Protein backbone atom coordinates (compact mmCIF):
# COMPACT_ATOMS: atom_id res chain seq x y z
CA UNK A 1 0.00 0.00 0.00
CA UNK A 2 1.37 3.40 -1.00
CA UNK A 3 1.52 6.09 1.64
CA UNK A 4 1.52 9.83 0.94
CA UNK A 5 5.17 10.00 1.98
CA UNK A 6 6.09 7.24 -0.49
CA UNK A 7 4.28 9.00 -3.36
CA UNK A 8 5.92 12.35 -2.59
CA UNK A 9 9.30 10.64 -2.40
CA UNK A 10 8.80 9.08 -5.83
CA UNK A 11 7.80 12.40 -7.37
CA UNK A 12 10.83 14.10 -5.84
CA UNK A 13 13.04 11.57 -7.56
CA UNK A 14 11.67 12.42 -11.03
CA UNK A 15 13.75 15.07 -12.83
CA UNK A 16 11.86 18.38 -13.05
CA UNK A 17 12.27 18.56 -16.82
CA UNK A 18 10.35 15.31 -17.22
CA UNK A 19 7.39 16.81 -15.35
CA UNK A 20 7.43 20.31 -16.86
CA UNK A 21 7.91 19.41 -20.50
CA UNK A 22 4.88 18.45 -22.58
CA UNK A 23 4.60 15.09 -24.30
CA UNK A 24 6.06 14.41 -27.71
CA UNK A 25 4.01 15.68 -30.63
CA UNK A 26 4.10 15.44 -34.40
CA UNK A 27 7.16 17.68 -34.56
CA UNK A 28 8.95 16.07 -31.65
CA UNK A 29 9.56 17.54 -28.23
CA UNK A 30 7.98 21.00 -28.28
CA UNK A 31 10.56 22.19 -25.79
CA UNK A 32 13.55 20.90 -27.76
CA UNK A 33 15.82 23.73 -28.88
CA UNK A 34 16.40 24.35 -32.56
CA UNK A 35 19.56 22.74 -33.88
CA UNK A 36 21.05 23.23 -37.37
CA UNK A 37 19.57 19.87 -38.40
CA UNK A 38 16.12 20.77 -37.11
CA UNK A 39 16.38 24.18 -38.76
CA UNK A 40 17.22 22.63 -42.13
CA UNK A 41 14.18 20.37 -41.86
CA UNK A 42 11.92 23.40 -41.33
CA UNK A 43 10.64 24.81 -44.62
CA UNK A 44 9.37 28.40 -44.87
CA UNK A 45 5.82 27.00 -44.89
CA UNK A 46 6.46 24.97 -41.73
CA UNK A 47 8.05 28.00 -40.08
CA UNK A 48 4.94 30.07 -40.77
CA UNK A 49 2.70 27.24 -39.53
CA UNK A 50 4.74 27.15 -36.34
CA UNK A 51 4.13 30.86 -35.69
CA UNK A 52 0.41 30.45 -36.41
CA UNK A 53 0.13 27.49 -34.04
CA UNK A 54 2.00 29.40 -31.36
CA UNK A 55 -0.32 32.40 -31.64
CA UNK A 56 -3.32 30.09 -31.42
CA UNK A 57 -1.92 28.68 -28.16
CA UNK A 58 -1.35 32.21 -26.88
CA UNK A 59 -4.89 33.32 -27.70
CA UNK A 60 -6.47 30.20 -26.22
CA UNK A 61 -4.41 30.38 -23.03
CA UNK A 62 -2.64 27.09 -23.73
CA UNK A 63 0.98 28.24 -23.96
CA UNK A 64 3.68 25.66 -23.47
CA UNK A 65 5.64 25.65 -20.22
CA UNK A 66 9.30 24.81 -20.91
CA UNK A 67 12.44 24.81 -18.82
CA UNK A 68 13.88 28.10 -20.09
CA UNK A 69 17.09 27.80 -18.10
CA UNK A 70 17.75 24.40 -19.70
CA UNK A 71 17.13 25.95 -23.11
CA UNK A 72 19.55 28.78 -22.35
CA UNK A 73 22.19 26.23 -21.42
CA UNK A 74 21.53 24.09 -24.50
CA UNK A 75 21.84 27.06 -26.88
CA UNK A 76 24.83 28.70 -25.18
CA UNK A 77 27.27 27.23 -27.71
CA UNK A 78 25.23 28.08 -30.80
CA UNK A 79 21.84 29.00 -32.22
CA UNK A 80 19.68 27.99 -35.19
CA UNK A 81 16.40 29.97 -35.06
CA UNK A 82 13.73 29.10 -37.62
CA UNK A 83 12.43 32.66 -38.11
CA UNK A 84 13.33 36.34 -37.80
CA UNK A 85 10.67 38.75 -36.57
CA UNK A 86 10.73 42.52 -36.99
CA UNK A 87 8.37 43.96 -34.41
CA UNK A 88 7.49 47.19 -32.67
CA UNK A 89 9.12 47.94 -29.31
CA UNK A 90 5.64 48.25 -27.77
CA UNK A 91 5.59 46.47 -24.41
CA UNK A 92 2.31 44.75 -25.24
CA UNK A 93 3.59 42.86 -28.28
CA UNK A 94 6.65 40.76 -27.31
CA UNK A 95 7.01 38.39 -30.30
CA UNK A 96 8.21 35.38 -28.31
CA UNK A 97 5.11 35.58 -26.11
CA UNK A 98 2.61 36.43 -28.86
CA UNK A 99 3.85 33.45 -30.90
CA UNK A 100 4.59 31.25 -27.87
CA UNK A 101 8.21 30.64 -28.87
CA UNK A 102 11.12 29.95 -26.56
CA UNK A 103 14.84 30.60 -26.22
CA UNK A 104 16.70 29.92 -29.46
CA UNK A 105 13.55 29.75 -31.62
CA UNK A 106 13.43 33.19 -33.27
CA UNK A 107 15.53 36.26 -33.96
CA UNK A 108 13.78 39.35 -32.67
CA UNK A 109 14.48 42.86 -34.03
CA UNK A 110 12.34 45.52 -32.37
CA UNK A 111 12.03 49.21 -33.13
CA UNK A 112 9.26 51.79 -32.67
CA UNK A 113 6.96 51.40 -35.68
CA UNK A 114 8.42 48.05 -36.87
CA UNK A 115 9.93 49.61 -40.02
CA UNK A 116 12.98 48.27 -41.81
CA UNK A 117 16.05 50.40 -42.43
CA UNK A 118 19.61 49.53 -43.47
CA UNK A 119 20.58 48.41 -39.97
CA UNK A 120 17.57 46.13 -39.57
CA UNK A 121 18.11 44.85 -43.11
CA UNK A 122 21.69 43.87 -42.30
CA UNK A 123 20.43 42.01 -39.24
CA UNK A 124 17.91 40.14 -41.38
CA UNK A 125 20.63 39.18 -43.86
CA UNK A 126 22.61 37.75 -40.98
CA UNK A 127 19.55 35.93 -39.64
CA UNK A 128 18.77 34.28 -42.98
CA UNK A 129 21.92 33.97 -45.08
CA UNK A 130 24.36 33.36 -42.23
CA UNK A 131 22.28 31.83 -39.45
CA UNK A 132 19.75 29.97 -41.60
CA UNK A 133 16.35 31.37 -40.53
CA UNK A 134 13.65 30.29 -43.01
CA UNK A 135 11.04 32.99 -42.45
CA UNK A 136 10.98 36.78 -42.02
CA UNK A 137 7.87 38.14 -40.33
CA UNK A 138 7.10 41.87 -40.17
CA UNK A 139 4.82 42.20 -37.14
CA UNK A 140 2.77 45.37 -36.71
CA UNK A 141 0.04 45.94 -34.15
CA UNK A 142 -3.18 47.85 -33.63
CA UNK A 143 -3.33 51.27 -31.98
CA UNK A 144 0.41 51.82 -32.51
CA UNK A 145 1.81 54.95 -30.85
CA UNK A 146 4.61 55.28 -33.40
CA UNK A 147 2.09 55.16 -36.25
CA UNK A 148 0.03 57.87 -34.55
CA UNK A 149 3.13 59.97 -34.03
CA UNK A 150 4.04 59.70 -37.70
CA UNK A 151 0.52 60.68 -38.72
CA UNK A 152 0.69 63.77 -36.50
CA UNK A 153 4.25 64.65 -37.58
CA UNK A 154 5.43 64.60 -33.97
CA UNK A 155 8.84 66.19 -33.41
CA UNK A 156 10.82 65.22 -30.32
CA UNK A 157 14.58 64.88 -30.31
CA UNK A 158 15.79 61.83 -32.19
CA UNK A 159 12.24 60.46 -32.34
CA UNK A 160 11.64 62.96 -35.15
CA UNK A 161 14.04 61.08 -37.43
CA UNK A 162 12.64 57.72 -36.34
CA UNK A 163 9.07 58.65 -37.25
CA UNK A 164 10.15 59.91 -40.68
CA UNK A 165 10.67 56.26 -41.61
CA UNK A 166 6.93 55.73 -41.21
CA UNK A 167 5.80 58.81 -43.17
CA UNK A 168 5.77 56.92 -46.52
CA UNK A 169 3.10 54.64 -45.04
CA UNK A 170 1.05 57.67 -44.02
CA UNK A 171 1.28 59.03 -47.56
CA UNK A 172 0.42 55.61 -49.02
CA UNK A 173 -2.65 55.29 -46.81
CA UNK A 174 -3.83 58.78 -47.73
CA UNK A 175 -3.26 58.36 -51.48
CA UNK A 176 -6.44 58.72 -53.49
CA UNK A 177 -8.45 59.86 -50.51
CA UNK A 178 -8.60 62.18 -47.56
CA UNK A 179 -5.80 61.93 -45.03
CA UNK A 180 -7.02 61.00 -41.57
CA UNK A 181 -5.70 61.87 -38.15
CA UNK A 182 -4.40 59.90 -35.20
CA UNK A 183 -7.89 60.21 -33.71
CA UNK A 184 -9.31 58.14 -36.57
CA UNK A 185 -8.78 54.44 -35.65
CA UNK A 186 -9.57 53.24 -39.16
CA UNK A 187 -6.93 55.51 -40.68
CA UNK A 188 -4.40 54.56 -38.01
CA UNK A 189 -4.92 50.88 -38.87
CA UNK A 190 -4.71 51.63 -42.59
CA UNK A 191 -1.34 53.28 -42.05
CA UNK A 192 -0.16 50.38 -39.87
CA UNK A 193 -1.07 47.90 -42.62
CA UNK A 194 0.68 50.03 -45.25
CA UNK A 195 3.76 50.28 -43.01
CA UNK A 196 4.05 46.49 -42.88
CA UNK A 197 3.63 46.21 -46.65
CA UNK A 198 6.31 48.85 -47.26
CA UNK A 199 8.71 47.05 -44.91
CA UNK A 200 8.28 43.86 -46.94
CA UNK A 201 8.90 45.79 -50.16
CA UNK A 202 11.96 47.54 -48.68
CA UNK A 203 13.56 44.19 -47.94
CA UNK A 204 13.12 42.88 -51.47
CA UNK A 205 14.11 46.17 -53.11
CA UNK A 206 17.25 46.70 -51.04
CA UNK A 207 18.63 43.24 -50.31
CA UNK A 208 19.67 41.18 -53.33
CA UNK A 209 20.84 38.58 -50.81
CA UNK A 210 17.40 38.04 -49.31
CA UNK A 211 15.61 38.45 -52.64
CA UNK A 212 17.70 35.63 -54.10
CA UNK A 213 16.72 33.33 -51.23
CA UNK A 214 13.06 34.30 -51.57
CA UNK A 215 13.14 33.56 -55.31
CA UNK A 216 14.79 30.22 -54.59
CA UNK A 217 12.07 29.35 -52.09
CA UNK A 218 14.46 28.90 -49.17
CA UNK A 219 13.16 31.98 -47.34
CA UNK A 220 9.73 33.57 -47.17
CA UNK A 221 8.67 37.07 -46.09
CA UNK A 222 5.26 37.56 -44.51
CA UNK A 223 3.52 40.55 -42.96
CA UNK A 224 1.34 40.27 -39.88
CA UNK A 225 -0.77 42.44 -37.58
CA UNK A 226 -1.39 41.85 -33.88
CA UNK A 227 -4.70 42.93 -32.35
CA UNK A 228 -3.90 44.27 -28.90
CA UNK A 229 -7.42 43.62 -27.63
CA UNK A 230 -7.47 39.91 -28.50
CA UNK A 231 -3.81 38.95 -28.90
CA UNK A 232 -4.65 37.35 -32.24
CA UNK A 233 -2.26 37.81 -35.16
CA UNK A 234 -3.63 38.37 -38.66
CA UNK A 235 -1.23 37.33 -41.41
CA UNK A 236 -0.99 39.11 -44.77
CA UNK A 237 -0.63 36.24 -47.20
CA UNK A 238 -0.74 36.43 -50.97
Protein Blocks (a to p, Z undefined) as FASTA:
>chain_A
ZZfklmmmmmmmpcfklmmpccddfkopfkbccdfklmmmpcfklmmmmmmmmmmmmmno
paccddfklmmmmmmnoccdfbdcdddfbfklcfklmnopaehkaccdddehiaacfklm
mmmmmmmmmnopabdcddddehifklmmmmnopaehjllmmmmmmmmmmmmmmgopacdd
fklmklmmmmmmmmmmmmmmmmmmmmmklmmmmmnopaccddddddfknopacdddZZ
